[in-house]
Amino acid sequence: MTPTADTRASRPRLLRLSVVVVVFLVAGALAGVLWERLWDVPTGVTYQGHWFLEPAGPDVSFQGIALFVVIAFPLGILLGVLAGLRRGHEVATALTVLVASSLAGVVMYAVGSSLSPPDPQPLAAGAPDYTTDIPGHLGLTAPDHGRVPWHSSALVALPTGAMAGLVGTYLLGSKRLTRRSRG
């Protein structure tokens, strides 16, 4: 059975889209490592079986979330611009970038949080009151008891940046800004 012209023409497109997915996932994993390395591990204290930040405050509580966004959004813009440099099959590229960047954000979270210290709440449950210097866990929500560490709108930072970069490339690309000859 010989391949048809349609299947031969779609192979380069599928290869290109597969490369986009792989690049996004690798970049997400590397960004997760960077996120964990740049994060200052907060410590806390136990009281009545729960872990509390010490010192408490929004600047300590949300440092990991802000750092995630500061890394993910510009990375998304850069990857979106790179994905949009090659013209052709814009709809397929846009859908691929949307899915790949969403997965890359999840990979970034998974890698960064897996490299951080474990969740301090189970450690605090068995520790006596006022035990200090228990390290916090890297997550995308406040480290309050009962919160799920990945329920956060920060996960859309990488896809938002990627789509902004891709759309910006499509709208402001050099082919769109060239002047036509008038004479």
KAKAWO-V408159 format. One record per residue. N is the residue number from 1. RES is the residue in one small letter. PHI is phi in whole degrees, -180 to 180 (999 if undefined). OMEGA is omega in degrees with one decimal (999 if undefined). D_CENTER is the distance of its C-alpha to the mean C-alpha in Angstrom with 2 decimals. Layout:
BEGIN
n = (N | N)
res = (RES | RES)
phi = (PHI | PHI)
omega = (OMEGA | OMEGA)
d_center = (D_CENTER | D_CENTER)
END
This chain:
BEGIN
n = (1 | 2 | 3 | 4 | 5 | 6 | 7 | 8 | 9 | 10 | 11 | 12 | 13 | 14 | 15 | 16 | 17 | 18 | 19 | 20 | 21 | 22 | 23 | 24 | 25 | 26 | 27 | 28 | 29 | 30 | 31 | 32 | 33 | 34 | 35 | 36 | 37 | 38 | 39 | 40 | 41 | 42 | 43 | 44 | 45 | 46 | 47 | 48 | 49 | 50 | 51 | 52 | 53 | 54 | 55 | 56 | 57 | 58 | 59 | 60 | 61 | 62 | 63 | 64 | 65 | 66 | 67 | 68 | 69 | 70 | 71 | 72 | 73 | 74 | 75 | 76 | 77 | 78 | 79 | 80 | 81 | 82 | 83 | 84 | 85 | 86 | 87 | 88 | 89 | 90 | 91 | 92 | 93 | 94 | 95 | 96 | 97 | 98 | 99 | 100 | 101 | 102 | 103 | 104 | 105 | 106 | 107 | 108 | 109 | 110 | 111 | 112 | 113 | 114 | 115 | 116 | 117 | 118 | 119 | 120 | 121 | 122 | 123 | 124 | 125 | 126 | 127 | 128 | 129 | 130 | 131 | 132 | 133 | 134 | 135 | 136 | 137 | 138 | 139 | 140 | 141 | 142 | 143 | 144 | 145 | 146 | 147 | 148 | 149 | 150 | 151 | 152 | 153 | 154 | 155 | 156 | 157 | 158 | 159 | 160 | 161 | 162 | 163 | 164 | 165 | 166 | 167 | 168 | 169 | 170 | 171 | 172 | 173 | 174 | 175 | 176 | 177 | 178 | 179 | 180 | 181 | 182 | 183)
res = (m | t | p | t | a | d | t | r | a | s | r | p | r | l | l | r | l | s | v | v | v | v | v | f | l | v | a | g | a | l | a | g | v | l | w | e | r | l | w | d | v | p | t | g | v | t | y | q | g | h | w | f | l | e | p | a | g | p | d | v | s | f | q | g | i | a | l | f | v | v | i | a | f | p | l | g | i | l | l | g | v | l | a | g | l | r | r | g | h | e | v | a | t | a | l | t | v | l | v | a | s | s | l | a | g | v | v | m | y | a | v | g | s | s | l | s | p | p | d | p | q | p | l | a | a | g | a | p | d | y | t | t | d | i | p | g | h | l | g | l | t | a | p | d | h | g | r | v | p | w | h | s | s | a | l | v | a | l | p | t | g | a | m | a | g | l | v | g | t | y | l | l | g | s | k | r | l | t | r | r | s | r | g)
phi = (999 | -98 | -69 | -80 | -65 | -66 | -70 | -67 | -75 | -83 | -61 | -62 | -65 | -64 | -64 | -64 | -68 | -65 | -63 | -60 | -62 | -63 | -62 | -62 | -67 | -65 | -63 | -63 | -65 | -65 | -66 | -64 | -64 | -62 | -57 | -70 | -69 | -83 | -75 | -88 | -70 | -78 | -114 | -145 | -130 | -97 | -155 | 50 | 79 | -121 | -101 | -130 | -61 | -139 | -79 | -83 | 155 | -66 | -65 | -80 | -66 | -106 | -62 | -65 | -68 | -63 | -65 | -58 | -67 | -64 | -86 | -70 | -64 | -64 | -62 | -62 | -60 | -60 | -68 | -65 | -63 | -63 | -68 | -89 | -66 | -92 | -80 | 106 | 57 | -63 | -66 | -64 | -66 | -63 | -66 | -64 | -64 | -62 | -69 | -64 | -71 | -65 | -64 | -64 | -64 | -67 | -63 | -59 | -62 | -62 | -68 | -62 | -72 | -73 | -83 | -81 | -60 | -67 | -58 | -77 | -62 | -65 | -67 | -71 | -62 | -101 | -93 | -68 | -58 | 69 | -73 | -109 | 62 | -86 | -70 | -82 | -113 | -79 | -148 | -108 | -135 | -63 | -81 | -79 | -63 | 89 | -85 | -86 | -69 | -114 | -81 | -152 | -75 | -64 | -65 | -90 | -63 | -67 | -63 | -65 | -63 | -64 | -69 | -64 | -66 | -67 | -65 | -61 | -66 | -68 | -79 | -112 | -61 | -62 | -69 | -82 | -101 | -74 | -86 | -85 | -70 | -102 | -155)
omega = (-178.6 | 179.2 | 178.4 | 179.8 | 179.2 | -179.1 | 176.6 | -179.7 | -177.6 | -179.6 | 179.1 | 179.0 | 178.7 | 177.5 | 180.0 | 179.5 | 175.7 | 176.9 | 177.8 | -179.6 | -178.4 | 179.5 | 178.3 | -177.8 | 177.6 | 178.4 | 176.8 | 178.1 | 178.4 | 177.5 | 175.6 | 176.4 | 178.7 | 179.0 | -179.3 | -178.2 | -178.1 | -177.0 | 173.6 | -175.7 | 176.2 | 176.4 | -177.8 | -177.9 | 178.5 | 174.3 | -179.7 | 175.4 | 179.3 | 178.8 | 179.1 | 176.5 | 176.1 | 4.4 | 179.0 | 176.4 | -177.7 | 179.6 | 177.7 | -174.8 | -173.5 | -179.9 | -179.8 | 179.7 | 179.9 | 179.2 | 176.7 | -178.2 | -179.4 | 177.8 | -170.9 | -175.2 | 178.2 | 176.2 | 177.4 | 177.9 | -179.3 | -179.2 | 176.9 | 177.3 | 179.3 | 179.6 | -177.9 | -178.3 | 179.6 | -177.9 | 178.5 | 177.9 | -175.4 | -178.7 | 178.6 | 178.2 | -179.6 | 178.9 | 178.3 | 179.3 | 179.4 | -179.8 | -177.7 | -179.7 | 175.7 | 176.9 | 179.2 | 175.8 | 177.6 | 177.9 | 178.4 | 178.1 | -176.0 | -179.3 | -178.3 | -178.5 | 179.0 | 177.7 | -177.6 | 175.3 | -178.2 | 178.9 | -176.4 | -177.7 | 176.8 | 177.2 | -178.5 | -177.4 | -178.8 | -177.1 | 176.6 | 178.7 | 176.5 | 170.6 | -174.9 | 174.7 | 171.5 | -176.2 | 178.4 | -179.7 | -179.6 | -179.8 | -177.8 | 174.4 | 175.1 | -175.6 | -179.7 | 178.9 | 177.2 | 179.3 | 175.2 | -169.6 | -179.5 | 176.0 | -176.3 | 174.7 | 177.0 | 178.8 | 178.9 | -178.8 | -179.1 | 176.8 | 178.9 | 177.2 | -178.9 | -180.0 | 176.7 | 178.3 | -179.7 | -179.7 | 176.5 | 177.6 | 179.6 | -177.5 | -174.2 | -179.1 | -174.5 | 179.8 | -178.2 | -174.4 | -179.1 | 179.2 | 175.8 | 176.9 | -179.7 | -177.6 | 999)
d_center = (43.05 | 41.88 | 38.57 | 38.98 | 38.03 | 35.16 | 33.55 | 34.13 | 32.53 | 29.42 | 28.73 | 27.42 | 25.18 | 23.75 | 23.38 | 21.54 | 19.12 | 18.67 | 17.94 | 15.21 | 13.55 | 14.18 | 12.95 | 9.50 | 9.44 | 11.07 | 8.91 | 5.81 | 8.65 | 10.04 | 7.30 | 7.54 | 11.20 | 11.23 | 9.64 | 12.38 | 14.97 | 14.84 | 14.96 | 18.59 | 19.50 | 21.49 | 24.62 | 26.52 | 29.83 | 31.10 | 33.39 | 34.88 | 32.44 | 29.27 | 26.98 | 26.69 | 25.03 | 27.71 | 27.80 | 26.31 | 24.70 | 21.73 | 20.99 | 20.63 | 19.10 | 16.16 | 15.52 | 12.53 | 10.97 | 11.99 | 10.80 | 7.15 | 7.76 | 10.02 | 7.87 | 4.83 | 7.74 | 10.18 | 8.32 | 7.90 | 11.54 | 12.71 | 11.61 | 13.00 | 16.11 | 16.62 | 16.44 | 18.92 | 21.38 | 23.29 | 25.16 | 26.24 | 24.86 | 22.71 | 22.28 | 21.21 | 18.77 | 17.29 | 16.99 | 15.54 | 12.85 | 12.07 | 12.02 | 10.34 | 7.32 | 7.26 | 7.86 | 5.38 | 2.64 | 5.94 | 6.82 | 4.76 | 6.34 | 9.37 | 10.08 | 9.88 | 11.89 | 14.20 | 15.14 | 16.04 | 19.49 | 20.28 | 20.47 | 23.47 | 24.91 | 26.66 | 27.92 | 29.30 | 31.10 | 33.52 | 33.85 | 36.72 | 36.28 | 35.29 | 33.69 | 31.62 | 28.95 | 26.82 | 23.28 | 20.41 | 17.34 | 13.74 | 12.29 | 10.94 | 14.56 | 17.83 | 19.44 | 22.30 | 24.30 | 23.43 | 19.90 | 17.24 | 14.40 | 11.58 | 13.46 | 11.67 | 11.03 | 8.18 | 6.03 | 7.44 | 6.52 | 4.71 | 7.57 | 9.92 | 9.76 | 10.19 | 13.01 | 14.51 | 14.76 | 16.19 | 18.58 | 19.59 | 20.45 | 22.44 | 24.22 | 24.92 | 25.25 | 28.44 | 30.21 | 30.08 | 31.52 | 34.47 | 37.88 | 40.35 | 43.76 | 46.40 | 49.44)
END
